[in-house]
Amino acid sequence: MTTTTRTASPVDWWRPDPPAVALAGPAEAGRHGSGTPAAHGAPFWWLVALTVVMLLAPQDFVPALAPLRIALLSALGAASAYVFDKLKRGEAVLTIGPETRWCLALVAWAVVTIPFSLWPGGSVNLLTDLYLKSVIVFWLLGSILRSSARLRQIAWVLSLIAIPLALTGVAHFANGDFYPPNHAIEERIIGYDAGLVKNPNDLALVLNLILPLTVALMTTEPSGGRRSALAAIACCEAAGVVATFSRSGFITLAASGALLLWRIGRRAGSRWIWAGLVVALVALPALPGGYMERLSTIADKDADPTGSAQSRWNDQVIAAGYVLDHPVIGAGLGNDVLAMNALRGAKWRQVHDLYLEYAVDLGLPGLALFLVLLRRCLAVVTNVQRRSAGAPGARFLFAIAEGVWISLVAFAIAAFFHPIAYHVYFYYMAGLAVAAQATCRAEVSA
């Protein structure tokens, strides 16, 4: 391919100078296994269906779909279509990169600890009913999304999915659709009627993870109309986070906003980001009543009238003590609730901290394996940004890699407040990181 006389930095990738890297031609792309955007057509659309089912849960609104187990059907459809496509092309079905190996190492350690679990049957159930499904989604994303066109399409799918999620949250708040008064969490909206976003904290998390991808689209769309639509979607996502009254959601939203300003605001074409900041500042007086009071409990947990902040802090202290007593073999996969019950009474409540959840369940080795996997995924998208910087044809690839990086950092921050170690939230973003790396290898050559 072409050579250059200049090495571009990430801050000047839009300049029409000779690129540091050049897009690979069709022949070279084929050697990398990417093919054209039409490649992996059926597996991709099955993957889109799986994403829609996971986040929007149409089976909850159309009862006739419930017995069909459409989430399982979508996953099986994506996997079988992918395998058939690979076999038809004469290509290897399984390509296991470093990130996948670390993921499998974490799963293997979880399996190894099952015989020592406080409830081995419960660990097996969580492994098969939840954890392995998240890992399969991670594998499907990294295997099927092998082009910038597909990455752009999946980012659009997620951004469009965020619209009903966010509007539902805002509508619930406007209509006063709160939890019952005797619920442990008072004056909180009910989430969207789907498992991954039913809880308001989880709804805020999903919207925060999608927001950087929406911004990545917004900064690379050539159409002014689409940029305006994406800006409106981004505002809608932020409003949905606020409507949840989630303290962790606000912290994550603020962190994502700061990262977006830092990474994108200093580049050409960033007026959309600064416009968003102006809109946010203007909208401050319109924040719902009681919102600032709830946020104040972040710094002063004793000021929380519901007792939620205090109980979560106490649980974290108890969980840390358990880890010190059981540093290698923990309570077992998904058994942090039983370990906590034994120490502070049968409250049947998880520790609201992903890192402590891993440590309590799988010991420090399990936590270390997850941290390595997280670090690897961050390094992957950082490398994609470095390699695609300077190539005008790789503008979107650079932007989506940056968006995934911000989403992963946002997740790492939100993880301090969520018991979501084995859910799909992280594994979806990690899968996008692996997909961005595969796309970079296929479309960009040194």
C-alpha positions, 0 to 999 in steps of 0.5 A: 500500500502507500507510504507517507512522509508524515505521521499524523496525530489523533488531533489532526485526523481530518486534515487532507494531508498524506495519511499515515495509514491507507485504506486497504483495497478489496483484495487486501480486505478479503485476505483479512476476512472482512470482505465488503459491507455486504459480507455477513449480511444474514448474521448481522441482521440476526445480531440486530434482532438480538440487540432489539430484543434484549433492549426493547423486549417486544415480547413483553408488548406482544404476548404472542411472541413470549412463548417463542423465546425470540431472544434465544432464537435471535442468538441461535440465528446469528450464531448459526448464520455466522458459522454457515457463512464462514464454512461457505467461504472456507474460512476459520469459524473461531478466531480467538484473539487476546481479548477473547482468551482473557474472557474465556480465562475469566469464565474458566476460573468461574467454573473452577470455583463452582465446587467451592461455591456456597451454593454450587447449583445457584452458580451453575444456574447463573453461568448458564442462564446469564453469564454464558449468554453475555459471553456469546454476545461478546463473541458474536459482536467481535466476529460479525462486525468486520467493517466500518459500514456495519459498525456505523449501522449498529451504532445507528441501531443503538441510537434509535433504540435509545429514543423509546428508552429515554422517552419512556423514562421521561414520560414516566417521570412526567406522569408520576409513574413511580415505585409504590410508596412502600418500596425501598426506593421511593420517588423513583420512576419505573424503568422501561419494561425490559429486563436490562432496563427495568431498573431506573439505574440500569436504564440510566446506565444503558443510555450513558453507554449509548450516548458516546456512540451517538456522538460519534455518529453525529460528528461524522455524518455528512448530512446536516439533517442527520447531524441535527437528528443525532443531536436531538437523540443525544439530548433525549438520552441525557434527559432520560438519564436525569429522569431516572434520578440515578446518582450513578447515572448522573456521575457517569453522564458527567464523566462522559460529558467531560471526556467528550469535551476533552477528546472531541471538543478541541478538534475541528467540527466540534461545534455540536459538542459545545452546542450541547454544553450550552444547551445543558447549561441553559437547561439547568434551571429546568431540572426536576424538583428534588434532583439536586437534593438527591445528588447532594447525597453523593457527597453526604450519604447520611443526608439520604432520607431513603437510607439507600446510600447508607445501606450500600456503603455498609454493604461495601464495607462488609464485602471488602471484609469478606474479600480480605477473609477469602482472597483466593476462592470467594463465595462462588459465582453469583453467591455474593448475596449469600455471603452478605446475608451471613455477615449482616443478616438475611436482607437478600441484597447484592453488593452494589459494586461490580468490582466487589461483586467479582472479588466476593464471588471469584476472589481476587484472581477473578477480579484481576482477570476482569480488570485485565480484560477491561484494560485490554479492551481499552487498549484495543480501541486506543490502538485503533484510534492510533492506527486510523488517525491520519487516514481520511477514509477512516474518519468514522472508524477513528470516531467510533473507536473513540466513542467505544473508549468513552463508553468503556471508561463510563462503564468502569466508573458506573461499575462502582455503583452497579451489581452487573458483573455477569450482565451483557452491558460490559460485554456488548461494549467489549464486543464493539471494541474487538469489532473495531480492532477487526475492522481496523485490521481489515480496512487499514494497512500500515 
